[in-house]
Amino acid sequence: MNIAQSIIEALESLNANRLRSGLTMLGIIIGVGAVIAMLSVGQGAQSTITGAISGIGTNLLFVTSGNRTQDVRNPRPITMEDAQAIADPLVSPDVAAVAPSISGSADVAATNGKQTTNTITGVTPDYFSMQNYTVTEGAVITQDQVLGDASVAVIGPSIADKLFDRHDGLIGETIRLNGQPFHIIGITASKGGGSFGSQDSNIFRSDQHCTGTVDPPCLGQ
């Protein structure tokens, strides 16, 4: 029996049992489709999780004061001296960089009268590179601005849209954090949101004193 004759007999058999052949083909199609769909969903979830982790950095170690699982009687705050000690290459040769920060809530107002309450984060310049933040316009906070205690801020595109109805052409605009004016010097590129919350609604400000304390009100005063 040659190949051509085998094909002809197979077709005749399929034609003679159309219902059975159709059901068999349907089962195969559904099975293959289900496998493809499951693989696509799995790859999509993996990409989302990987993207969220990559968005905040894949080799970061977060150090916070206190103990969330036990009641600590006399917790000690983390200070700038602690950060400098961790960054000491003689003490911690495997630490590439340290970026102390502190976050707190503050009332935010724009010059057009729009207001909101948002998280404000006091940072040092290394924070942006360590957290993979880039800007679409303007620049990030510099060391000179930190040392000079400059009243400058870098904001995310979502909070920019909320306050100004746009997220471009805002360099030099003024926002008030708990009544204190800050000049916008940069708009961060969109990083989206996820399990770690939206990264496009952040407001970063320069304050060497603020990042050296644990008193959140200093973020807006």
C-alpha positions as CSV (number, residue, x, y, z in Angstrom):
1,M,0.0,0.0,0.0
2,N,1.5,3.3,-1.1
3,I,1.1,6.7,0.5
4,A,-1.5,7.9,-1.9
5,Q,-3.8,4.9,-1.3
6,S,-3.4,5.3,2.5
7,I,-4.5,9.0,2.2
8,I,-7.5,8.0,0.1
9,E,-8.6,5.3,2.5
10,A,-8.2,7.7,5.4
11,L,-10.4,10.3,3.7
12,E,-13.0,7.6,2.9
13,S,-13.0,6.5,6.6
14,L,-13.5,10.1,7.8
15,N,-16.3,10.7,5.3
16,A,-18.1,7.5,6.4
17,N,-17.9,8.6,10.1
18,R,-18.5,12.3,9.9
19,L,-19.9,12.8,13.4
20,R,-17.2,10.9,15.0
21,S,-14.5,12.6,13.0
22,G,-16.0,16.0,13.8
23,L,-16.1,15.3,17.5
24,T,-12.5,14.1,17.5
25,M,-11.3,17.2,15.6
26,L,-13.3,19.4,18.0
27,G,-11.7,17.7,21.0
28,I,-8.2,18.2,19.5
29,I,-8.9,21.8,18.7
30,I,-10.3,22.6,22.2
31,G,-7.4,20.8,23.9
32,V,-4.7,22.6,21.8
33,G,-6.5,25.9,22.3
34,A,-6.7,25.4,26.1
35,V,-3.0,24.6,26.3
36,I,-2.1,27.7,24.3
37,A,-4.4,29.9,26.4
38,M,-2.9,28.6,29.6
39,L,0.6,29.2,28.4
40,S,-0.2,32.7,27.3
41,V,-1.8,33.5,30.7
42,G,1.2,32.1,32.5
43,Q,3.7,34.1,30.4
44,G,1.6,37.2,30.8
45,A,1.5,36.8,34.6
46,Q,5.2,36.1,34.7
47,S,5.9,39.2,32.6
48,T,3.8,41.4,34.9
49,I,5.4,40.2,38.1
50,T,8.9,40.4,36.6
51,G,8.1,43.9,35.3
52,A,6.9,45.0,38.8
53,I,10.0,43.7,40.5
54,S,12.3,45.2,37.8
55,G,10.5,48.5,38.2
56,I,11.7,48.9,41.7
57,G,15.1,47.1,41.2
58,T,16.1,43.5,41.3
59,N,19.0,43.8,43.7
60,L,17.6,46.1,46.4
61,L,17.6,45.5,50.1
62,F,15.1,47.7,52.1
63,V,16.1,48.5,55.7
64,T,13.4,50.0,58.0
65,S,13.3,50.8,61.7
66,G,11.2,48.8,64.2
67,N,9.8,45.3,64.0
68,R,6.4,44.7,62.4
69,T,6.0,41.3,63.9
70,Q,6.9,42.0,67.5
71,D,6.2,44.8,70.0
72,V,9.4,46.7,70.4
73,R,9.5,48.7,73.6
74,N,12.2,51.3,72.7
75,P,12.6,51.3,68.9
76,R,15.5,53.3,67.5
77,P,15.1,55.4,64.4
78,I,17.4,55.1,61.4
79,T,19.5,58.1,60.8
80,M,21.8,59.5,58.1
81,E,24.7,58.3,60.2
82,D,23.3,54.7,59.9
83,A,23.1,55.1,56.1
84,Q,26.6,56.4,55.9
85,A,27.8,53.4,58.0
86,I,26.1,51.0,55.6
87,A,27.6,52.7,52.6
88,D,31.1,52.5,54.1
89,P,33.1,50.3,51.6
90,L,35.4,49.1,54.4
91,V,32.4,47.9,56.5
92,S,30.1,46.7,53.6
93,P,32.3,46.1,50.5
94,D,29.4,44.5,48.7
95,V,27.0,47.5,49.0
96,A,27.1,49.5,45.8
97,A,25.0,52.5,46.9
98,V,22.7,53.6,49.7
99,A,19.8,56.0,49.3
100,P,18.1,57.0,52.5
101,S,14.5,58.2,52.2
102,I,11.5,59.0,54.3
103,S,7.8,59.2,53.3
104,G,4.8,61.0,54.8
105,S,1.5,62.4,53.7
106,A,1.0,66.1,52.9
107,D,-1.6,68.5,51.4
108,V,-0.6,69.4,47.9
109,A,-1.8,72.4,46.1
110,A,-1.1,73.8,42.6
111,T,-1.1,77.4,41.5
112,N,-4.4,76.8,39.6
113,G,-6.2,76.1,42.8
114,K,-6.4,72.3,42.5
115,Q,-5.6,70.4,45.7
116,T,-5.1,66.8,46.9
117,T,-3.4,64.8,49.6
118,N,-0.5,62.7,48.5
119,T,2.6,60.8,49.7
120,I,5.7,62.9,49.7
121,T,9.1,61.2,49.8
122,G,12.3,63.0,50.9
123,V,15.2,61.6,48.9
124,T,18.9,61.9,48.0
125,P,20.1,61.8,44.4
126,D,21.0,58.1,44.4
127,Y,17.4,57.2,45.1
128,F,16.4,57.7,41.4
129,S,19.0,55.5,39.9
130,M,18.6,52.8,42.5
131,Q,14.8,52.8,41.9
132,N,15.2,52.9,38.1
133,Y,13.5,56.3,37.8
134,T,14.1,58.4,34.7
135,V,12.6,61.8,33.7
136,T,10.7,62.7,30.5
137,E,11.6,66.3,31.0
138,G,13.7,68.3,33.4
139,A,16.1,66.6,35.8
140,V,16.3,64.7,39.0
141,I,17.4,66.1,42.3
142,T,21.1,66.8,42.6
143,Q,23.5,66.7,45.5
144,D,24.0,70.5,45.4
145,Q,20.2,70.9,45.8
146,V,20.2,68.5,48.8
147,L,23.1,70.2,50.5
148,G,21.6,73.6,49.8
149,D,18.2,72.4,51.1
150,A,16.6,73.7,47.9
151,S,12.8,73.7,47.7
152,V,12.6,71.6,44.5
153,A,10.4,68.6,43.7
154,V,10.2,65.8,41.1
155,I,6.7,64.5,40.4
156,G,5.1,61.6,38.6
157,P,2.9,61.9,35.5
158,S,-0.3,60.8,37.2
159,I,-0.1,63.5,40.0
160,A,0.9,66.0,37.3
161,D,-2.2,65.2,35.4
162,K,-4.3,65.4,38.6
163,L,-2.9,68.9,39.5
164,F,-2.3,70.5,36.1
165,D,-4.3,68.3,33.6
166,R,-1.1,67.6,31.8
167,H,2.3,66.2,32.5
168,D,4.5,68.2,30.2
169,G,5.7,71.8,30.2
170,L,5.6,71.9,34.0
171,I,9.2,72.7,34.7
172,G,9.3,75.8,36.8
173,E,5.8,75.5,38.0
174,T,5.1,75.7,41.7
175,I,3.3,73.4,44.1
176,R,2.8,73.8,47.8
177,L,3.4,71.0,50.2
178,N,1.6,71.8,53.5
179,G,1.8,75.4,52.4
180,Q,5.5,75.5,51.6
181,P,6.3,76.3,47.9
182,F,8.4,73.9,45.8
183,H,9.5,74.4,42.2
184,I,9.0,71.4,39.9
185,I,12.3,70.5,38.3
186,G,11.4,67.1,36.7
187,I,8.6,64.8,35.6
188,T,9.3,61.0,36.0
189,A,8.7,58.6,33.1
190,S,5.6,56.4,33.5
191,K,6.3,53.2,35.3
192,G,2.6,52.2,35.9
193,G,1.2,50.5,38.9
194,G,1.0,47.0,40.3
195,S,1.2,45.1,43.6
196,F,3.5,47.8,44.9
197,G,1.1,50.6,44.1
198,S,1.2,53.3,41.5
199,Q,4.7,54.6,40.8
200,D,3.4,57.5,38.7
201,S,1.7,59.4,41.6
202,N,4.9,60.0,43.6
203,I,6.2,63.4,44.7
204,F,9.9,63.5,45.6
205,R,11.5,66.5,47.3
206,S,15.0,67.4,48.3
207,D,15.7,67.8,52.0
208,Q,18.9,66.7,53.7
209,H,17.4,67.4,57.1
210,C,14.2,65.4,56.3
211,T,16.1,62.3,55.2
212,G,18.2,62.5,58.3
213,T,15.2,62.3,60.7
214,V,12.2,60.1,61.2
215,D,9.6,62.8,61.6
216,P,7.3,62.7,58.5
217,P,5.9,66.3,59.0
218,C,9.3,67.6,57.9
219,L,8.3,66.5,54.4
220,G,6.0,69.4,54.0
221,Q,7.4,72.0,56.2
